[in-house]
Structure formats: structure tokens, C-alpha cells
Amino acid sequence: MSIFLRQRWRDKRLKYDRIEGVPALQLNTKSINGVWVPDLFILNEKRATIHNVVVPNKLLHIQPDGSILYSIRISGTFSCDVNLLKYPLDNQICPLIIESYGYTSETLVLQWYKEAVEKKEDIILSQFSLDCIDTFKCDKQYAGMNFSCVQMNIKLDRLYDYYLLQIYVPSILIVILSWVSFWISVDATPARISLGLLTVLAMTTQSSGLPKVSYFKAIDVWMVSCLCFVFAALIEFAYVNVLSRVEQRRLSHVVDVTNNKTEYLRRSLPEKVIKSCLMNIKFQVHNLYSNTYLDKCKRCGKVRSINIIIHISYEI
């Protein structure tokens, strides 16, 4: 963040008679070092620099009554504890805490000016939209001494359009793609295995680019749910494949047993015995309808063919 930190205070030692045509004394950078300024520091600052291009960006104006306006341009990185529980539909509150380092509240008291914060209207952030800014006092106590403190909270609302296009929509399409394997023949094992593995790998690849924290985020629940759907589609093929192979083995076993029995009878019995046995076969015909109903249907001419079940038993 880049800020213009402006401070106002009154130093009675710097009073002077008003000079006509000079509303305030404007000191250069060399003269600023001879004037007392508050020893402020930013508590949550990690890295910061004062701009020196092409000269140190400092301003100090002195009014005739001793009122001083001091401004300095600072750019830095400031820490902000974030809660990603609702990520990427979250909003964050980032503070900027300003304190006096050496002067206690008995000597130096900080308070916000009337118009505490002025923000640039055309600020555009890549991931957030700048919402409201709150200012308040936050006096602190260290080692039994009170220090004056002021704080500014910036509310940032995360822009989720990127996540909608790059994560949510692709993950939905990947899950739907995994369902295509349901319409592929169970015998096409390479096609179904390849499709299932590719969709699982695609979901794990999407999850790798998310922020890594020690708790579940909202997007983690979404990605895990999609991964479960994709993985279930792969397991479904394995289950169906096993059932298909079991059924094929059962049918082949029945055919083999029938062929073996027929071949055994053909080889073990003489041809005359077989013909004799065929003469003694007992047919038991069980019609699906009673004889009375069949006779009526025959007389009315509505039955042209009758399906019958023939049970053949033979004795040797």
C-alpha cells in the first residue's frame, strides 16, 4: 500500500509574526530535520520505504500561530490476519495501526483529523474491491505505561468472478465428463479407465493451486465433493466390470457342463440304445391356459399359435 501520512500539531516555540503575502513557511528537506516531529511508527508494518525520487518526499508548513502540517509519502507491505473459512466468497478486514514509539500518552496524544482518510477514487485491485474504511482510537499499555494509538480498518471484498470461470465451471464440466463412462460399453476397459483417471487427475490438479491453510475452506468442500463424484464414477466401472466377468464365467461354466454331458452320452451309449430311449421319452406339456379357454379361443378364430412349454424326461 502507498499512503501519504499527514500530521498536524501545534508547537508554540515556532510562533512568528505574520508576513504579508506568505500564508505559511514552507521548509525544504534540509530545514525539516531541525524541527521536532512525532516519533510515529506503524505497528503492523513488515517492509516500508520513504520515497526519495527525486528528492525526499516530505512536506512541512508552519503557520504563524505555530500550527504545523507535516506530510510524508510511504510505500510498504503491512500484515493482515485473514480468515479464509468462506474463501473465495469471503471479505477481509485489514488494519493500519499507528502508535508513538517513545512518548507516552502523558506527552503525546494521537487522534484522527476531521477527514481522517481520503482514498483515491479510481483505485482498481485485481482480487478485491475496496469497501468501507473505519477509524478509531486504540490506546495500548506496555510495561505499565500508556501509549496513544489510532487505527484504520479497511474492508476488502474478494472478487469471485475469476474463481467462477476458472474453478467452479471447469469442475462441474469435469464431473459431467466422468459420467460419460456410463454410456461406454463395459467391454471397452481402456476407454473407461483412461476417462476415469483423467478426470480424477484433473480435479487434483485444480486443487493444487488453492491457498494452503490448516482448516477447511468453502472451496475445499466443493473440490472434495467433485472429487468424490469423479472417483465414484471410476469405482462404479470397477464394480460393474467385476459383475460382468462373474456372469460370463457362470454362463461359460453352464455351457461347458451341458456340452460335456451331451458328449458323454453320445460316446458311452450305443446308437441302438439311444434310439430305444428316444422311443420311451415321456412328454409333459403344460399349456399357459386351460383346455376350456383354448377351445373357446380356437372356435372364435382368435388364436393362431399356442406357446407351450415342453418338459422332456427320459429313462435309461
N, C-alpha and C positions, 0 to 999 in steps of 0.2 A: 504494500500500500504506500502511496505517496501522499504526504499531507503538508499543509502549511500550518505550523504550530504558532499561534499568535497569543501573546500575553500582554496584559495591561496591569499596571500598578502605579503607585504614586510614591515618588521619592522627594521629600521636602528639601533635601540638600541640593536638588537640581533646579530650584526655582530661579527664574530670571525675569527681568523686565521685558515686557512685550516689545518686539521690534516691528516697526511698521513694514508691511509687505512680506513678513516672514511669519507665517502662522505657527510653524514648529521647526525646531532644529533637527536637521537630518544628518546623522553622523555617518561617516564612512566606516568601512570594516576595521580600519586600524583604530579609530576612536572608540568603537564599540567595546573593545577589550578593557577600556578604562572605566566602564560603567558597571555597577553591580546589577546582576541578573539572577533570578531564582534558579536554584540548582535542581531542576526537574529531571526526572527520568521516567521512562516507560517501563512498567513492571513486567509486562508480558512480551517484551522485545527480545527477539532471537538474534537478528542481524539488522543493523541500520547504518546509514551513512548520511552525512550532510553534503548537499550539493555544492561543489566548488567550481562550476563551469559557468562563465569564465573567471568569475570571482566568487568568493564565498557568498552563498545566497542567504544573507542576513540583512535585516532592516531594523533600525532603531530611530524613533522620532520622540523628541522631548517637547512637551507643551510648556508654556510659561508657568503654569501652576505646579510643575513637577510631574505631571502625568506622562507616562512612558508607554509607547507602543513598540513591542518587540516581536519580530516575526522571523521564522527560520523554516527553511524547506528541508524536509526529512523524507527519505525513502527507505523502507525496511520491510522485514518479514516478522510478523507478530504471531505468537502462538494462540491457538484457539482450540479448546477441547470440544470435540464434536461427538454427537450421538448418532450412529448410523443404523439404529434399530429399524427405522422406516425407509432406509435407503432403497431406491432413489427418489422416493416421494417424501423426502424429509426437508426440514428447514433448520438452519443453524443460527445460533446467537454468538457472535464473536465480539469480545470486549477489547477496549483500548483503555488501559489503566495508567493514569499519570499521578505520580507522587513526588514529594520533596524528599531528597535523599538525606540531607544533613540537618535541615531546620525542622524543629518540632512545630506542632500546631500553636504553641505559645508565641512563636516568632513569625511563622508563615502560614497563612490560611488560604487554601485554594477554593475557588468557586467558579462555576460556569458563567460566562458572559450572557447578556440578554439573548443574542442569537448565537447559541452555543456552536452549532455545526452548520456549515454551508457546504453542500455537496454539488459536484458538477452534474449538470442536468443530462448530458449526453454520455454518461458512463455506460459502457457495454461490457458485461462479463460473459465469458464463454460457458460457464457452468451454472451461474447463479443470477438471480435478479435481486437488485438491492431494494429492500422493503423499507422498514421504518428504522429510525435511529433514536435511541433513548439516552438521556444524560441524567446523571445523578451523582451525589457525593458518596464516598466510600471510605471514610476515615478509618485508619488502621492503627493498631497498637503493637509495637515491637519493644521487647525488653522493658516493659513498663512505661514506655514513652509513646505519646500520641502523635501521629503524623497525619497531616491533611492529605486528602486523596480525592480525585474526581475520576469518574468512569463514563465511558461511552460504549453502548451496546449497539452493534449493527446486526440487523436481522437479514439473513440471506436465504432466499427460497431457491431450491435447486430446480433447474430447468430439465424436465424429463423427456423432452422430445427426442433427444439422442438415444436414450435408453429404449424408448418405444420403437424406434426404427432399427436399432442395431441389436437389441436383445430380445424384447418381447415378441415382435413379429417373426424374426427368424426361428426362435424356439418353438413357436406354435406351428410353423411350417415343417420343422424337423419332426415334431411329434406326429403330424398328419402323414409325413413321408414314411415314418416307421409302420403305419397302418397299411401301406400298400402291400406289404408282405402277406397280408391275409388273403389277397386275391391271387397270389402266385402259387402254382402247384406245389404240393408238398414234396414231390419228387425233385423239384428244382432246388436242391440243397445249396449249391454255391451261390445262387442269386439271393436266396433269402438270408443266408449267413452274411454275405457281403453287405446287404442293405441294413441288416440289424447292427452290425459292428460299426458301419459308417455313421449311423445316426447316434449311437452311443458315444463315439469319439467326438462327433460334432458338438454334442451337449457338454462334454467335459472340457473341450477347448474353449467354449463360450464362458464357462465358469472360471477359467484361469485368469481372466482379465479383471475380475472384480476386486474391490478393496478387501484386504485380509485383516480381519479382526477376530477376537476370541469369542464372539457371540453371533447368534443367528441374525441375519438381516432379512428384510422383507423379500429382497430379490433372491436370497438363498433359498427361501421356502419355495419360490416359484421355480427356480432351476432344479431343485431336488425333486419337485413334483413332476416336471417334464422328464427328468432323467428316469424316474420310476416308470412312467408310461412307456418310454422307449425301451427300457430294459425288460419290462413285462412283455412287450411285443416279441422280443428275442427269445425269452423263456417260453412263450406260447408256441413258437415254432419247434423248439426242442421237445416240448411235451407232445405236440401233435405228431412229430416225426417218430417218437418212440411208440406211440399208439399205432401208427401206420405200420411200422416194422413188425410189431407183435401180431397184428391182424394178418399180415402177409405170411408170417411163419405158421400161424394157425391154419390158414387155408391151404398152404403147401403141404402141411402135415396130413390133413384130411385127404387130399388128392393122392398123396403117396400111399397112405394106408389102403384106400379103395383100389388103387391100381395093383398094389401088392396082393390083396385078397383075390382079385379077379385073375391075376396071373397064376396065383397058387392053385385055384380051382381048375383053370384051363389045363395046367400041366399035370395035376395029380389025378384027375378023373378021366376015365376013358370016354371016348366020344359016344359010345352006346349008352353008357350010364347017364351022360348029360342029357341025351335025347329022352331017355326014360324019365329022368327027373322033370324035364320040361312038360311031359305029358301029365304029371301029377301036381302041377302048380295050382294052388288054390287062390283064386281071385276074390278079393273082398272089395266091393265097390260101395263107397259111401257118397251118395249124392248130397249136394248142398241144400236141396229142397226135398220135401216129402213126395212120395209117388203120386198122391192125390193131386198136389199142386202142379206137378209136372204134367199129369194127364190133362188137367184143365188148360194149361198153357199150350199143350200140343193141339188140342181141339180148336182153340181160338187162333192158332197160327202165329202166335207172337214169339215162339221160341224156335230158333233155327239151329242153335247149337247148345249143348249142355256141357259145362265144365264138370268133370268128375275127378275124383281122387282115387287112384288105384293103389292098393297096398298088395304087394306080391310076396307071398311066403312060399318057401319050398322046403322039402324034406329030403334028405339023402340017407 
